[in-house]
């Protein structure tokens, strides 16, 4: 009787234990997801920050400032150097341009100086030769046409004749070859232009040879009249 009562009790214990194990397993499975979530949320996030000692950062800033100052100084030096080169080149360009213009002017002057005697001869012929008859007039018109064409071409390159008569004598423009007392003109005035002068632009190509008025000396009669009146 006693043995029969114990058997069912052992069976009950086994079933109870198995039920307890199963419930524990179920509880464990139910808790695991939340536990992993808690672990993930509570896990600390580590950020790597490069820490630089304050003394080193100050030295680095000073070094960079020094490099910037050095580069700025070099930039200023090179800028000034480039400006000097540009100024020297501009001066060189102006100098060579002026030398070129002076050379061209000298060539013009030399060429025109050789032609001026031809112009003088044409002008003398026009003033001295009086054409006679139809044939003479035809010849006169022919060489006068050549003269006018020559003068026109000289004007195109900047040659202009001086007009000296009645003007004050200027040694920069005139060459006085004669002096003559004159009551009509003031002393130092050009009375006559013997050889015409020419200009090439603002440059004297040939000085004009002129006759200049001198002061009129008192005559002997006027001197004696003045003496008698004083007596």
C-alpha positions as CSV (number, residue, x, y, z in Angstrom):
1,X,0.0,0.0,0.0
2,X,2.8,2.4,0.9
3,X,4.8,1.7,-2.3
4,X,1.8,2.2,-4.5
5,X,1.3,5.6,-3.0
6,X,4.9,6.7,-3.6
7,X,5.0,6.0,-7.4
8,X,2.5,8.6,-8.4
9,X,4.2,11.2,-6.3
10,X,7.5,10.6,-8.1
11,X,5.7,11.0,-11.4
12,X,4.3,14.2,-10.2
13,X,7.7,15.5,-9.2
14,X,9.2,14.7,-12.6
15,X,6.4,16.4,-14.4
16,X,6.6,19.3,-12.1
17,X,10.3,19.6,-12.6
18,X,9.9,19.3,-16.4
19,X,7.3,22.0,-16.3
20,X,9.6,24.2,-14.3
21,X,12.4,23.7,-16.7
22,X,10.2,24.5,-19.7
23,X,8.9,27.6,-18.0
24,X,12.4,28.7,-17.2
25,X,13.5,28.2,-20.7
26,X,10.6,30.1,-22.0
27,X,11.3,32.9,-19.6
28,X,14.9,32.9,-20.7
29,X,14.0,33.1,-24.3
30,X,11.6,35.9,-23.6
31,X,14.2,37.9,-21.7
32,X,17.1,37.5,-24.1
33,X,15.9,40.2,-26.8
34,X,15.3,42.8,-24.2
35,X,18.6,42.0,-22.5
36,X,20.5,42.5,-25.8
37,X,18.8,45.7,-26.3
38,X,19.7,47.0,-22.9
39,X,23.3,45.9,-23.4
40,X,23.4,47.7,-26.8
41,X,21.9,50.9,-25.4
42,X,24.1,50.9,-22.3
43,X,27.3,50.2,-24.2
44,X,29.4,53.5,-24.1
45,X,30.2,55.2,-27.5
46,X,33.9,56.1,-27.7
47,X,34.9,59.2,-29.8
48,X,38.6,59.6,-30.6
49,X,39.7,63.1,-30.1
50,X,43.3,64.2,-30.8
51,X,44.4,66.1,-27.9
52,X,47.1,68.7,-28.5
53,X,49.0,70.1,-25.6
54,X,48.4,73.8,-25.2
55,X,52.1,74.6,-25.4
56,X,52.5,72.8,-28.7
57,X,49.5,74.5,-30.3
58,X,50.8,77.9,-29.3
59,X,54.2,77.1,-30.9
60,X,52.4,75.8,-34.0
61,X,50.4,79.1,-34.4
62,X,53.6,81.1,-33.9
63,X,55.4,79.1,-36.6
64,X,52.5,79.5,-39.0
65,X,52.3,83.3,-38.4
66,X,56.1,83.5,-39.0
67,X,55.7,81.6,-42.3
68,X,52.9,83.9,-43.4
69,X,54.9,87.0,-42.6
70,X,57.8,85.6,-44.5
71,X,55.7,84.8,-47.5
72,X,54.1,88.3,-47.4
73,X,57.5,89.8,-47.3
74,X,58.7,87.7,-50.3
75,X,55.5,88.6,-52.2
76,X,56.1,92.3,-51.6
77,X,59.7,92.0,-52.7
78,X,58.8,90.2,-55.9
79,X,56.0,92.7,-56.6
80,X,58.4,95.6,-56.3
81,X,60.9,93.7,-58.4
82,X,58.3,93.2,-61.1
83,X,57.3,96.8,-61.0
84,X,60.9,97.9,-61.4
85,X,61.3,95.6,-64.4
86,X,58.1,97.0,-66.0
87,X,59.3,100.6,-65.4
88,X,62.7,99.8,-66.9
89,X,61.1,98.2,-69.9
90,X,58.8,101.2,-70.4
91,X,61.7,103.6,-70.2
92,X,63.6,101.4,-72.7
93,X,60.6,101.4,-75.0
94,X,60.3,105.2,-74.8
95,X,64.0,105.7,-75.3
96,X,64.2,103.4,-78.4
97,X,61.0,105.0,-79.8
98,X,62.6,108.5,-79.4
99,X,65.9,107.3,-80.9
100,X,63.9,105.9,-83.9
101,X,62.0,109.2,-84.4
102,X,65.2,111.2,-84.1
103,X,66.9,109.0,-86.7
104,X,63.9,109.3,-89.0
105,X,64.0,113.1,-88.5
106,X,67.7,113.2,-89.3
107,X,67.2,111.2,-92.5
108,X,64.4,113.6,-93.5
109,X,66.6,116.6,-92.7
110,X,69.5,115.3,-94.7
111,X,67.3,114.5,-97.7
112,X,65.4,117.8,-97.7
113,X,68.6,119.8,-97.3
114,X,69.8,118.4,-100.5
115,X,66.6,119.5,-102.3
116,X,66.5,123.1,-100.9
117,X,69.1,124.4,-103.5
118,X,66.8,123.1,-106.2
119,X,63.9,125.0,-104.7
120,X,66.1,128.1,-104.5
121,X,67.0,127.9,-108.2
122,X,63.3,127.5,-109.2
123,X,62.5,130.7,-107.2
124,X,65.4,132.6,-108.7
125,X,64.3,131.6,-112.2
126,X,60.7,132.7,-111.5
127,X,61.8,136.1,-110.3
128,X,64.5,136.8,-112.9
129,X,63.4,135.1,-116.1
130,X,60.7,136.9,-118.1
131,X,59.3,134.5,-120.8
132,X,58.9,135.9,-124.3
133,X,56.4,134.5,-126.8
134,X,54.3,131.4,-126.6
135,X,57.2,129.0,-126.6
136,X,58.9,130.8,-123.7
137,X,55.6,130.9,-121.8
138,X,55.1,127.2,-122.3
139,X,58.6,126.5,-120.9
140,X,57.9,128.8,-118.0
141,X,54.7,127.1,-117.1
142,X,56.3,123.7,-117.4
143,X,59.1,124.3,-114.9
144,X,56.8,126.2,-112.6
145,X,54.6,123.1,-112.6
146,X,57.6,121.1,-111.5
147,X,58.4,123.7,-108.8
148,X,54.8,123.6,-107.4
149,X,54.8,119.8,-107.3
150,X,58.1,119.8,-105.4
151,X,57.0,122.4,-102.9
152,X,53.7,120.4,-102.3
153,X,55.6,117.2,-101.7
154,X,57.9,119.0,-99.2
155,X,54.8,120.3,-97.3
156,X,53.5,116.8,-97.0
157,X,56.5,115.7,-95.0
158,X,56.3,118.7,-92.7
159,X,58.6,121.2,-94.5
160,X,57.5,124.9,-94.2
161,X,59.2,128.1,-95.3
162,X,60.0,130.9,-92.8
163,X,58.4,134.3,-93.2
164,X,61.1,136.6,-91.7
165,X,60.5,140.0,-93.2
166,X,59.2,142.6,-90.7
167,X,59.9,140.3,-87.8
168,X,62.4,140.8,-85.0
169,X,65.8,139.2,-85.6
170,X,66.0,135.8,-83.8
171,X,69.4,134.2,-83.7
172,X,67.7,130.8,-83.4
173,X,66.0,131.3,-86.8
174,X,68.0,133.9,-88.6
175,X,71.6,134.5,-89.8
176,X,72.3,138.2,-90.2
177,X,74.6,138.7,-93.2
178,X,73.9,142.5,-93.6
179,X,73.0,145.4,-91.5
180,X,71.4,148.6,-92.9
181,X,70.3,151.8,-91.2
182,X,66.6,152.2,-91.7
183,X,64.0,154.9,-90.7
184,X,61.1,152.6,-91.7
185,X,62.0,149.7,-89.5
186,X,63.0,149.6,-85.8
187,X,66.6,148.5,-85.0
188,X,66.9,144.7,-85.0
189,X,64.0,144.1,-87.4
190,X,64.5,141.9,-90.5
191,X,64.3,144.1,-93.5
192,X,64.9,141.5,-96.2
193,X,65.2,137.8,-96.5
194,X,68.1,137.1,-98.8
195,X,68.0,133.3,-98.6
196,X,64.8,131.7,-97.3
197,X,64.9,129.6,-94.2
198,X,63.0,126.4,-93.7
199,X,61.5,124.4,-90.8
200,X,60.9,120.7,-90.6
201,X,58.1,120.5,-88.0
202,X,59.4,122.5,-85.1
203,X,63.1,122.0,-86.0
204,X,65.1,124.5,-88.0
205,X,66.1,122.9,-91.2
206,X,68.0,125.9,-92.6
207,X,68.5,129.3,-91.0
208,X,67.3,132.3,-93.1
209,X,70.0,134.6,-94.3
210,X,68.6,138.1,-93.7
211,X,69.3,141.8,-93.8
212,X,68.7,143.5,-90.4
213,X,67.8,147.1,-89.7
214,X,70.3,149.2,-87.8
215,X,69.9,152.5,-86.0
216,X,70.1,155.6,-88.1
217,X,73.1,157.7,-87.2
218,X,72.6,161.5,-87.0
219,X,73.8,163.4,-90.0
220,X,76.5,166.1,-89.9
221,X,74.0,168.8,-90.8
222,X,71.8,168.0,-87.9
223,X,74.8,167.9,-85.6
224,X,76.0,171.3,-86.7
225,X,72.4,172.7,-86.4
226,X,72.2,171.4,-82.9
227,X,75.6,173.0,-82.1
228,X,74.6,176.4,-83.6
229,X,71.4,176.4,-81.7
230,X,73.2,175.8,-78.4
231,X,75.6,178.7,-79.2
